[in-house]
Amino acid sequence: MQDAVLAMLAKEPAHGYHLRARLRHSLGPLGESMNPGQIYVTLTRLEKAGLVVCERTNDPPEKPERKVYALTPAGQQRVAAWLTEVGWPKPDLAEFHLKLASAAAARLADPIELIAAQRRELLRRLREAQQAALAEPAGSGAALLLEGVTLRLQADLRWLDACERTWSNADDEVEDA
């Protein structure tokens, strides 16, 4: 979640409540289970790591003083590195979804290009798994494990196809507007 928060701050400085609302909106029903304090713990950790800075502001004046967070140069570098990372598998798909949403919202990268890079990595891993499976004796434990890896990668590739369709349609809607 730290990288997604950093990417959201790449668009503009924000306070914790606004970041939490954007995360919940991006995750849809999955965001409902997010602990309300989690964003503030994350921001504190990012500040201690030197990736964000915090300013206190009274904007608007009638509201109590709030902390507004902004990226440091180190935070900007981390966002750039995160956007080019194509590691897989992830423990869940929410992080990749947040990468696409935050990259598009902050105009940091084209979601379709991020999907294409991820697809290339998955195809490379699929070829490796298939080659390794061919070298294993049928019915062995290793062959079964490699079959599971292959099936998982194929499912992930189908999900990337769905991501591409969704983001392509989002681009078409922006062009039509």
C-alpha angles and dihedrals in degrees: 000000000000092000093049090052090050091050091051089052089052088071094053141325112275144173123249096258092054092047092049091051091050092049092049091048092049093049096044112194091358089062093060091078093055112121108243092226094049094086092054093049088049092049091050091052092048090050092050089050090054094243096116136025125213128219127184115229139179095207111168095029095221091059125079119263112283136193115243118196127209134178122261120214088263089053091051090052091050092052090051091050092047092052092055095044112111101178117147150223102042121193088247137359096242093089093055090046090052090049090056094044096046094043090053095043094051093036089235096136141352109264090215090058091048089051091049092051091049091048091053090053093048092048090051091051091045091054090050093049092047092049091048091049091054089055093054124086112255113261095022122133090243091053090052092050091048090050088054091050090049093049091048092050091048090051091048090051090053089051090052088053088055090048091052092050091050095047092043089054090048089054091048090052091051091050091049093051 
